[in-house]
Amino acid sequence: MSQHPNPAIRDVAGQDIGSAIAVAGHPIHAMLVHFPIALVVCTLGVDGLYWLNGDLFWREVGIWASGVAFVFGLIASIAGTAELLAVPGIRVRVASWNHAIAAMTLLAVIGANWGLRLNYPEAILPHGILLSVLATILTALAGWHGGKLVFDHGVGLIISTKQ
């Protein structure tokens, strides 16, 4: 753990960083994030297939993939926000806020991508595919900071004592 000059922050950073929002010790946020991650990448993939062959099937798959990615992203973000607010040892880490900001930006892009597809399906090329590329980049960025929390700080690896 890094030494912070402010003793109050150093004390909070030393507090419990286990998951407070968990089922049988398994963090709910960590269980849910896999779905929007996979569906964001899936949306980009089906956009590529739609671009290559123009088959309307792929356009429909993209609508569903982006929509389900958005819904699961909302659910995962609720669990993640609850975790952030419930555990002071998580809140004090910069990587937590970087992860949260990247994830909120990602959620906005996924929502815009889904809304575009629902209301203007003819605009999937080029606007939808560009949003899918941006969403995939933001997924990597949010995942990088989420990984830092788990692998560098051990967030969520220890069962919280606040059950």
C-alpha positions in Angstrom: 0.0 0.0 0.0 1.4 3.4 -0.9 2.1 5.9 1.9 -0.2 8.9 1.7 0.9 12.1 3.5 -2.6 12.5 5.0 -3.0 10.1 8.0 -6.8 10.1 7.7 -6.7 8.8 4.1 -3.9 6.3 5.0 -6.2 5.0 7.7 -9.2 4.6 5.3 -7.0 3.0 2.7 -6.0 0.4 5.3 -9.6 -0.5 5.9 -11.6 -3.4 4.6 -11.6 -3.7 0.8 -13.7 -6.8 0.7 -17.0 -7.0 -1.2 -20.0 -5.7 0.7 -22.4 -6.4 -2.2 -21.9 -10.2 -2.6 -23.6 -13.5 -2.6 -21.9 -16.2 -0.5 -18.7 -14.1 -0.6 -18.8 -13.6 -4.4 -18.9 -10.0 -5.5 -22.1 -9.3 -7.6 -20.4 -6.6 -9.7 -17.6 -9.0 -10.7 -20.2 -11.6 -11.6 -22.2 -9.3 -13.8 -19.6 -7.3 -15.8 -18.8 -10.2 -18.1 -22.2 -9.9 -19.8 -21.9 -6.3 -21.0 -18.2 -6.8 -21.9 -19.0 -9.8 -24.1 -22.0 -8.1 -25.7 -20.1 -4.9 -26.5 -17.5 -6.9 -28.3 -20.2 -9.0 -29.9 -21.9 -5.8 -31.2 -18.7 -4.7 -32.8 -18.3 -8.1 -34.4 -21.9 -8.3 -35.8 -21.4 -4.7 -37.1 -18.4 -5.9 -39.0 -20.4 -8.8 -40.5 -23.3 -6.4 -41.4 -20.7 -4.1 -43.1 -19.2 -7.0 -45.0 -22.4 -8.6 -46.4 -25.3 -6.2 -45.7 -27.5 -9.0 -44.3 -30.3 -7.5 -42.2 -30.0 -10.4 -39.8 -26.7 -9.0 -38.5 -28.4 -5.6 -38.1 -31.1 -7.2 -35.9 -28.5 -9.1 -33.9 -26.6 -5.8 -33.3 -29.8 -4.2 -32.0 -30.3 -7.0 -29.6 -26.7 -7.3 -28.5 -26.4 -3.5 -27.9 -29.7 -3.5 -26.0 -28.8 -6.4 -23.7 -25.3 -5.0 -23.2 -27.0 -1.7 -22.0 -29.4 -3.5 -19.7 -26.7 -5.7 -18.1 -24.4 -2.7 -18.0 -27.0 -0.8 -15.9 -27.4 -3.8 -13.6 -23.6 -4.2 -13.2 -23.2 -0.4 -12.6 -25.8 -0.4 -9.9 -23.9 -3.2 -8.1 -20.6 -1.4 -8.7 -21.8 1.9 -7.4 -23.3 0.3 -4.3 -19.9 -1.4 -3.7 -18.1 1.9 -4.2 -20.4 3.7 -1.8 -20.5 0.9 0.8 -16.8 0.3 1.2 -14.6 3.3 2.2 -11.4 1.3 1.5 -12.5 1.1 -2.1 -13.6 4.7 -2.4 -10.3 6.2 -1.4 -8.4 4.5 -4.3 -7.9 6.6 -7.5 -8.3 3.5 -9.6 -11.9 3.1 -8.3 -12.8 6.5 -9.6 -11.0 6.0 -12.9 -12.9 2.7 -13.3 -16.2 4.3 -12.4 -15.8 7.3 -14.8 -14.7 5.0 -17.6 -17.6 2.6 -16.9 -20.2 5.5 -16.8 -18.9 6.9 -20.0 -19.1 3.4 -21.5 -22.6 3.0 -20.3 -23.6 6.3 -22.0 -22.0 5.2 -25.3 -23.7 1.8 -25.2 -27.0 3.5 -24.5 -26.4 5.9 -27.4 -25.5 3.0 -29.7 -28.6 1.1 -28.8 -30.8 4.2 -29.2 -29.3 4.8 -32.6 -30.1 1.3 -33.7 -33.6 1.4 -32.4 -34.5 4.7 -33.9 -32.2 5.0 -37.0 -31.2 1.5 -38.1 -30.1 2.8 -41.5 -27.4 4.9 -39.6 -25.6 1.8 -38.2 -23.1 2.3 -41.0 -21.1 4.3 -40.3 -22.4 5.8 -36.9 -23.3 2.6 -35.2 -20.0 0.9 -36.0 -18.1 3.9 -34.8 -20.0 3.8 -31.5 -19.2 0.1 -31.3 -15.5 0.8 -31.7 -15.6 3.5 -29.1 -17.5 1.2 -26.7 -15.0 -1.5 -27.2 -12.1 0.9 -26.4 -13.9 2.2 -23.3 -14.6 -1.4 -22.3 -10.8 -2.1 -22.4 -10.2 1.1 -20.4 -12.8 0.4 -17.7 -11.5 -3.2 -17.6 -7.9 -2.1 -17.2 -8.8 0.0 -14.1 -11.1 -2.7 -12.7 -8.3 -5.1 -13.1 -6.0 -2.7 -11.2 -8.5 -2.7 -8.4 -8.5 -6.5 -8.1 -4.9 -7.4 -9.0 -3.0 -4.4 -7.5 -5.2 -3.5 -4.6 -7.0 -6.8 -3.9 -10.5 -5.2 -4.0 -13.2 -7.7 -3.7 -10.9 -10.6 -2.9 -11.5 -10.5 0.8 -14.9 -11.1 2.2 -16.2 -8.0 3.9 -16.8 -8.1 7.6 -19.7 -5.7 7.1 -22.3 -8.4 6.3 
